[in-house]
C-alpha cells in the first residue's frame, strides 16, 4: 500500500524493511519522511522501538512493526477531543512526535531508580549480580544516548526551518517545545552515564578493598604459624643430645606450649597496635 497507493520512494520503504536506521528527516517531492525512536524498559534492558512517519499536505502516515500503546493513547485523546482532529496536519504531526518523545520520560525515571538501587547494592554487597545489572544499565544508557543525540539534532533543524512543502513556520514554536524535552532527556542520560561510571569505580574499589582485607587476614594467619612451625621443627629434631636433655614433663608445657602461646600473643598485640587486624 505504501508503494502502490501512496507512491512513497523506494529508499524510504527500504528503511522500513531493514529498520536499524538513525533519527532523521528526509524531504521528498510532496512529503517528508521522518524516523524517530521510543524505548521500553524490560528489567534493566532497554528495547528501542523504531517509528517511521510520512507527512504531506494531505495525510500523515505512521509505520511501526510492534504495537504502539503510545499512538493508541493519542488516538483515544483525539477521539475524546474532536477539535484536535480538525487541526492542521503539521499540528497532528507535532502531537505524534510529542507523544513519542514524552514516552521516554518514564523510561528515564525507571533507569534513574534502577541506578540508585544498583549503587546501594554495590555499597552493601558488591557481587556478580550487581555487576551484571550495572553492565546492563550502562548498555541501556549508551543506546539511549545515541538515539537522543540524533533526535535532538533532528528537532534542532525543525526549530529553524519548515519541512519541505508541508511545513508551517508557526510550528517551530511547538517543535521548540519538543526540542526542549529532548535536551532535558539527553542531559538526564548524560548524568546517568556519569553515575554509572562512578558506580563502576565504586564497585571496583570496594572489591579491591575487600580482597586486600582478605589477603591481609590470610597473611596474618600465615605469619602466626611461622614461629610455631620453627619451634616445632627445632624441638622436633631427633638428636640424641637434644632428646636426652628434654626429659621432664614440665619442659613440654613451658618450652613448647608456653613459648608458642607467648609468641602468638605477642604477634597479635603487635598486629593490633599497627592496625593490621
C-alpha positions as a printed Julia matrix, in Angstrom:
277×3 Matrix{Float64}:
   0.0     0.0    0.0
   2.8     2.42   0.83
   4.42    1.7   -2.51
   1.42    1.46  -4.86
  -1.19    3.71  -3.26
   0.91    6.46  -1.67
   3.78    6.17  -4.19
   6.42    6.59  -1.5
  10.05    6.49  -2.57
  11.82    3.13  -2.59
  14.55    4.39  -0.28
  12.02    5.12   2.47
  10.45    1.69   2.02
  13.9     0.14   2.24
  14.47    1.93   5.57
  11.2     0.49   6.87
  12.09   -3.03   5.77
  15.61   -3.06   7.16
  15.0    -0.96  10.3
  18.02   -0.03  12.46
  18.08    3.48  10.98
  19.06    6.65  12.79
  16.71    9.52  13.67
  16.44   11.75  10.63
  14.26   13.97   8.44
  14.39   13.5    4.68
  12.45   15.59   2.19
  10.93   14.15  -0.97
   8.68   15.8   -3.59
   5.35   16.42  -1.85
   6.14   14.84   1.51
   8.71   14.41   4.26
   9.99   11.17   5.78
  10.85   11.16   9.49
  12.46    8.43  11.61
  12.08    8.64  15.39
  12.65    6.25  18.26
  10.97    5.39  21.53
  12.07    2.92  24.18
  10.63    0.44  26.64
  12.35   -0.78  29.79
  12.3    -4.53  30.35
  14.07   -5.23  33.62
  17.41   -3.46  33.3
  17.41   -3.71  29.49
  16.05   -1.11  27.11
  14.21   -2.12  23.96
  14.45    0.55  21.27
  11.32    0.94  19.12
  11.6     2.49  15.66
   8.85    4.69  14.18
   8.62    5.96  10.61
   6.38    8.9    9.76
   5.28   10.32   6.4
   3.94   13.87   6.37
   2.4    15.59   3.36
  -0.23   18.23   2.75
  -2.99   15.58   2.59
  -2.06   12.82   5.01
   0.01   11.73   7.99
   1.14    8.08   7.98
   2.96    6.35  10.82
   4.65    2.94  10.42
   5.85    0.73  13.28
   6.48   -3.01  13.45
   5.45   -3.53  17.09
   2.11   -2.49  18.62
   2.35    1.1   19.86
   0.47    1.89  23.05
   1.78    5.44  22.73
  -0.07    6.11  19.47
  -3.12    4.23  20.73
  -3.35    6.68  23.61
  -3.01    9.56  21.16
  -5.89    8.19  19.06
  -8.04    7.97  22.19
  -7.08   11.54  23.05
  -8.1    12.78  19.6
 -11.39   10.88  19.76
 -12.14   12.42  23.15
 -11.32   15.9   21.82
 -12.69   16.25  18.27
 -11.19   19.74  17.91
  -7.76   18.13  17.61
  -8.86   16.16  14.58
  -9.65   19.4   12.72
  -6.25   20.96  13.3
  -3.67   21.17  10.54
  -1.59   18.16   9.58
   1.66   19.76  10.84
  -0.04   20.15  14.22
  -1.1    16.5   14.2
   2.49   15.66  13.3
   3.57   17.65  16.37
   1.12   15.68  18.54
   2.59   12.41  17.28
   6.22   13.34  17.81
   5.48   14.97  21.16
   3.78   11.78  22.31
   6.7     9.66  21.13
   9.31   11.89  22.76
   7.47   12.27  26.07
   7.14    8.49  26.35
  10.87    8.4   27.15
  10.47   10.3   30.43
   9.02    7.31  32.37
  11.8     5.11  30.98
  14.45    7.55  32.2
  12.8     7.73  35.63
  12.89    3.94  35.92
  16.53    3.93  34.83
  17.28    6.54  37.49
  15.59    4.41  40.17
  17.43    1.31  38.95
  20.74    3.2   39.08
  20.09    4.25  42.7
  19.23    0.65  43.6
  22.44   -0.63  41.99
  24.52    1.96  43.84
  23.01    0.85  47.16
  23.57   -2.83  46.39
  27.19   -2.17  45.41
  27.88   -0.44  48.71
  26.14   -3.14  50.74
  27.26   -6.22  48.82
  29.25   -5.92  45.58
  28.63   -9.28  43.9
  28.42  -10.56  40.34
  24.67   -9.87  40.17
  25.23   -6.17  40.88
  27.99   -6.07  38.26
  25.71   -7.72  35.67
  22.9    -5.25  36.37
  25.35   -2.36  36.24
  26.62   -3.51  32.83
  23.05   -3.8   31.51
  22.22   -0.3   32.71
  25.35    1.16  31.13
  24.49   -0.51  27.83
  20.92    0.82  28.03
  22.1     4.35  28.77
  24.6     4.27  25.91
  21.89    3.11  23.48
  19.52    5.84  24.65
  22.2     8.49  24.48
  22.96    7.55  20.88
  19.28    7.84  19.93
  18.56   11.02  21.88
  21.6    12.81  20.49
  20.44   12.23  16.91
  16.8    13.11  17.7
  17.91   16.33  19.33
  19.72   17.27  16.12
  16.58   16.49  14.09
  14.4    18.85  16.12
  17.08   21.49  16.27
  16.74   21.57  12.5
  12.92   21.7   12.68
  13.03   24.7   15.02
  14.85   26.77  12.4
  13.15   25.76   9.14
   9.93   24.14   7.96
   9.68   20.66   6.46
   9.61   21.0    2.69
   6.31   21.94   1.07
   4.16   20.91   4.04
   5.92   22.95   6.66
   4.35   25.61   8.77
   6.66   28.29  10.09
   4.39   28.79  13.1
   5.01   25.16  14.08
   8.58   25.99  15.03
   7.2    27.14  18.41
   5.82   23.66  19.03
   8.97   22.0   17.75
  11.0    24.06  20.21
   8.92   22.53  22.99
   9.79   19.03  21.76
  13.43   20.08  21.35
  13.46   21.29  24.96
  12.19   17.89  26.11
  14.89   16.14  24.12
  17.6    18.35  25.61
  16.35   17.51  29.11
  16.32   13.81  28.27
  19.81   13.97  26.8
  21.13   15.74  29.9
  19.45   13.13  32.11
  21.07   10.32  30.13
  24.44   12.05  30.4
  24.1    12.34  34.17
  23.04    8.68  34.39
  26.08    7.67  32.38
  28.33    9.58  34.78
  26.6     7.99  37.77
  27.0     4.51  36.33
  30.68    5.14  35.56
  31.14    6.31  39.15
  29.26    3.23  40.39
  31.6     1.02  38.39
  34.59    2.74  40.0
  32.99    2.27  43.43
  32.38   -1.4   42.65
  36.0    -1.98  41.6
  37.32   -0.07  44.63
  35.05   -1.97  47.02
  36.0    -5.34  45.55
  39.69   -4.39  45.66
  39.42   -3.23  49.29
  37.65   -6.42  50.34
  40.24   -8.51  48.52
  43.04   -6.6   50.26
  41.33   -7.14  53.62
  41.06  -10.89  52.99
  44.66  -11.09  51.86
  45.71   -9.2   54.99
  43.82  -11.62  57.24
  45.23  -14.65  55.46
  48.71  -13.16  55.71
  48.25  -12.59  59.45
  47.14  -16.21  59.97
  50.06  -17.5   57.91
  52.51  -15.28  59.82
  51.21  -16.55  63.17
  52.2   -20.08  62.24
  55.73  -19.19  61.1
  57.33  -19.08  64.61
  55.19  -22.04  65.71
  56.47  -24.04  62.76
  60.04  -23.03  63.62
  59.65  -24.08  67.27
  58.06  -27.43  66.48
  60.65  -28.06  63.81
  63.57  -27.14  66.06
  62.47  -29.16  69.08
  61.3   -31.98  66.87
  64.83  -32.8   65.7
  65.84  -36.3   66.86
  69.39  -35.56  68.01
  70.31  -37.78  70.98
  71.89  -34.89  72.91
  68.76  -32.76  72.5
  66.33  -35.54  73.36
  68.27  -36.6   76.47
  68.08  -33.1   77.97
  64.35  -32.51  77.47
  63.07  -35.28  79.66
  60.86  -33.72  82.41
  57.15  -33.23  81.7
  57.21  -29.54  82.57
  59.53  -28.83  79.65
  56.72  -29.68  77.24
  54.35  -27.16  78.83
  56.96  -24.44  79.37
  59.23  -24.75  76.36
  56.66  -25.92  73.87
  53.14  -24.79  74.71
  54.15  -21.77  76.81
  56.68  -20.35  74.37
  54.32  -20.85  71.41
  51.42  -19.21  73.27
  53.55  -16.21  74.3
  54.9   -15.87  70.75
  51.39  -15.94  69.25
  50.07  -13.44  71.82
  52.99  -11.1   71.17
  52.36  -11.22  67.44
  48.66  -10.48  67.9
  49.41   -7.48  70.11
  51.94   -6.19  67.58
  49.48   -6.53  64.68
  46.72   -4.88  66.68
  48.93   -1.91  67.57
  49.77   -1.34  63.91
  46.14   -1.71  62.8
  46.67   -4.82  60.72
  43.85   -6.72  62.41
